[in-house]
Amino acid sequence: MDRRSLIRNGSLAALGLVTGACAPRTAAVATRPAASRRPPVVLSRVKASWDRVIRTTIGLRPHRPAGFMLRADKLDAKTLIHNYGHGGSGMSLSWGTASMAADMAVSHSDRRAAVLGSGVVGLTTARELQRRGFEVTIYAAAVPPDTTSNMSLAGWTPTSGLSQADARTPEWTAQLRQAAEIAYRRLQLLVGPKYGITWIVNYGPTENEKAAGGRNMLLPESVQTGGVLLGPGEHPFPTTYAVERPEMRIEPSIYLDALMDDFVDFGGTVVIRKFETPAEVSALPEGLVVNCTGLGAKALFGDPIMIPLKGQLTVLVPQPEIQYSTSGGARVQTAEPGIGIHMMPRSDGIILGGTSERDVWTFDVNEKERQRIVEGHIELFSAMR
Ligand SMILES: Cc1cc2nc3c(=O)[nH]c(=O)nc-3n(C[C@H](O)[C@H](O)[C@H](O)COP(=O)(O)OP(=O)(O)OC[C@H]3O[C@@H](n4cnc5c(N)ncnc54)[C@H](O)[C@@H]3O)c2cc1C
């Protein structure tokens, strides 16, 4: 049997032989004959309805168009290391920039360190300093559950919010790639109930048969998982295709409390304090300071390019049987500047998101966006087979 007649006969074994493991998965699925389809994926349905909404939360992502700031500086006689501006990717990247910031700190003679901020970036930086033998005090205006990090959807999104138009240097891209590799490995090692990190399957309902092949060119291949394109009859969504890929999920309230517990167990101290000026920071007893104040760095250290990307999440009653997430899938798109809708199941609720309002500082609920996100998910899940 020659190669052409193998394809014509449509046997699954034959298709596997002729396409080979390295062929793009999109191409394999697009040509897959009906008889060789995968058995349909069967998923429990998210009960999306207005009467199951239990809360709506707001967080201001600390966005820096030039990318996060990771740099050692001087503040009077002190060493001041900046580690802030992670935008929509702080939950993903924080172990990476924390580890790199702590490496910058080791040459400092004083073994006492101050960390400003107690979101995910401050907590992971404090832990990395402790692991290198520092005695660490965290100074923060707010601690979990009252940080932006607690308001996160918290999937693996290391380049979220970065647009093509923004100027970033090759040096910064190298930092990003290094941070992503460190963080990806570290988060994998924290998988389990203690830190609230799990691998689940994400589905992206789509009409685009090339959607599974997309790669993020800013990131190393080693931090990206492949997607499989499911064709008609292979998935329950009301679209022609759905992309299936593994995804890491972090539950912020479990994760941040566990990080705080670890910090205190290793002898760390927390001081609730808001700094208004660099002079107040300069008066601290520690000779080494790491600035992890997120959006607060704009006012405290005068970074003019820091802006918020306001994010809003609407939460439905938890459904423990839902163990998959979704990205996209709404047929009705509005002219709003939001991003695609997405659903993440957690023990504290079914999280519905998909908003990013640039340079919006208010914590008020945007009712129009709430309607778009909830209605989009009602439409998606009511049409699910
Ligand atoms: C809706 C939404 C969805 C998101 N989804 C994801 C996602 O899927 N994946 C992902 O990786 N990221 C996501 N993010 C982004 C992520 O939450 C942020 O990047 C991250 O929380 C930033 O952490 P941080 O520690 O820098 O800031 P914060 O959590 O804001 O912590 C800053 C700390 O600094 C303190 N501080 C600030 N100013 C001062 C001051 N002057 N004096 C003393 N203390 C000060 C604060 O009190 C706080 O303790 C999302 C965010 C939102 C809002």
The ligand as a Tripos MOL2 file, in Angstrom:
@<TRIPOS>MOLECULE
LIG
   53    58     1     0     0
SMALL
NO_CHARGES

@<TRIPOS>ATOM
      1 C1         -8.6590   40.1500   37.3770 C.3       1 LIG1
      2 C2         -7.1960   39.7750   37.4180 C.ar      1 LIG1
      3 C3         -6.7870   38.5930   36.8220 C.ar      1 LIG1
      4 C4         -5.4290   38.2370   36.8330 C.ar      1 LIG1
      5 N1         -5.0800   37.0370   36.2770 N.ar      1 LIG1
      6 C5         -3.7800   36.6590   36.3140 C.ar      1 LIG1
      7 C6         -3.3940   35.3980   35.7950 C.ar      1 LIG1
      8 O1         -4.2180   34.6290   35.2840 O.2       1 LIG1
      9 N2         -2.0960   35.0480   35.8690 N.ar      1 LIG1
     10 C7         -1.1510   35.8650   36.4180 C.ar      1 LIG1
     11 O2          0.0180   35.5090   36.4420 O.2       1 LIG1
     12 N3         -1.4930   37.0760   36.9360 N.ar      1 LIG1
     13 C8         -2.7760   37.4870   36.8740 C.ar      1 LIG1
     14 N4         -3.1380   38.7120   37.3760 N.ar      1 LIG1
     15 C9         -2.0780   39.6650   37.7640 C.3       1 LIG1
     16 C10        -1.5410   39.4440   39.1420 C.3       1 LIG1
     17 O3         -2.5800   39.4100   40.0740 O.3       1 LIG1
     18 C11        -0.5500   40.5950   39.4560 C.3       1 LIG1
     19 O4          0.4830   40.6240   38.4960 O.3       1 LIG1
     20 C12         0.0760   40.3870   40.8270 C.3       1 LIG1
     21 O5         -0.9210   40.2930   41.8020 O.3       1 LIG1
     22 C13         1.0400   41.5170   41.1830 C.3       1 LIG1
     23 O6          1.5780   41.2020   42.4470 O.3       1 LIG1
     24 P1          2.3490   42.2690   43.3090 P.3       1 LIG1
     25 O7          2.8450   41.5540   44.4990 O.co2     1 LIG1
     26 O8          3.3240   43.0020   42.4420 O.co2     1 LIG1
     27 O9          1.2500   43.3560   43.6780 O.3       1 LIG1
     28 P2          0.1570   43.4040   44.8510 P.3       1 LIG1
     29 O10        -0.5120   42.0970   45.0230 O.co2     1 LIG1
     30 O11        -0.6730   44.6020   44.5400 O.co2     1 LIG1
     31 O12         1.0020   43.6880   46.1500 O.3       1 LIG1
     32 C14         1.6010   44.9420   46.3670 C.3       1 LIG1
     33 C15         1.9780   45.0550   47.8190 C.3       1 LIG1
     34 O13         2.6620   46.2950   48.0240 O.3       1 LIG1
     35 C16         2.0540   47.0020   49.0810 C.3       1 LIG1
     36 N5          2.2650   48.4320   48.8660 N.ar      1 LIG1
     37 C17         1.9780   49.1500   47.7730 C.ar      1 LIG1
     38 N6          2.3340   50.4530   47.9630 N.ar      1 LIG1
     39 C18         2.8510   50.5240   49.2130 C.ar      1 LIG1
     40 C19         3.3940   51.5830   49.9970 C.ar      1 LIG1
     41 N7          3.4510   52.8210   49.5220 N.pl3     1 LIG1
     42 N8          3.8240   51.3110   51.2440 N.ar      1 LIG1
     43 C20         3.7450   50.0490   51.7440 C.ar      1 LIG1
     44 N9          3.2490   49.0090   51.0390 N.ar      1 LIG1
     45 C21         2.8140   49.2420   49.7910 C.ar      1 LIG1
     46 C22         0.6070   46.5790   49.0370 C.3       1 LIG1
     47 O14        -0.0400   46.8380   50.2550 O.3       1 LIG1
     48 C23         0.7840   45.0880   48.7660 C.3       1 LIG1
     49 O15         1.0920   44.3950   49.9520 O.3       1 LIG1
     50 C24        -4.4780   39.0940   37.4260 C.ar      1 LIG1
     51 C25        -4.8990   40.2590   38.0660 C.ar      1 LIG1
     52 C26        -6.2450   40.5980   38.0620 C.ar      1 LIG1
     53 C27        -6.6760   41.8520   38.7570 C.3       1 LIG1
@<TRIPOS>BOND
     1     1     2 1
     2     2     3 ar
     3     2    52 ar
     4     3     4 ar
     5     4     5 ar
     6     4    50 ar
     7     5     6 ar
     8     6     7 ar
     9     6    13 1
    10     7     8 2
    11     7     9 ar
    12     9    10 ar
    13    10    11 2
    14    10    12 ar
    15    12    13 ar
    16    13    14 ar
    17    14    15 1
    18    14    50 ar
    19    15    16 1
    20    16    17 1
    21    16    18 1
    22    18    19 1
    23    18    20 1
    24    20    21 1
    25    20    22 1
    26    22    23 1
    27    23    24 1
    28    24    25 2
    29    24    26 1
    30    24    27 1
    31    27    28 1
    32    28    29 2
    33    28    30 1
    34    28    31 1
    35    31    32 1
    36    32    33 1
    37    33    34 1
    38    33    48 1
    39    34    35 1
    40    35    36 1
    41    35    46 1
    42    36    37 ar
    43    36    45 ar
    44    37    38 ar
    45    38    39 ar
    46    39    40 ar
    47    39    45 ar
    48    40    41 1
    49    40    42 ar
    50    42    43 ar
    51    43    44 ar
    52    44    45 ar
    53    46    47 1
    54    46    48 1
    55    48    49 1
    56    50    51 ar
    57    51    52 ar
    58    52    53 1
@<TRIPOS>SUBSTRUCTURE
     1 LIG1         1 GROUP 0 **** ****
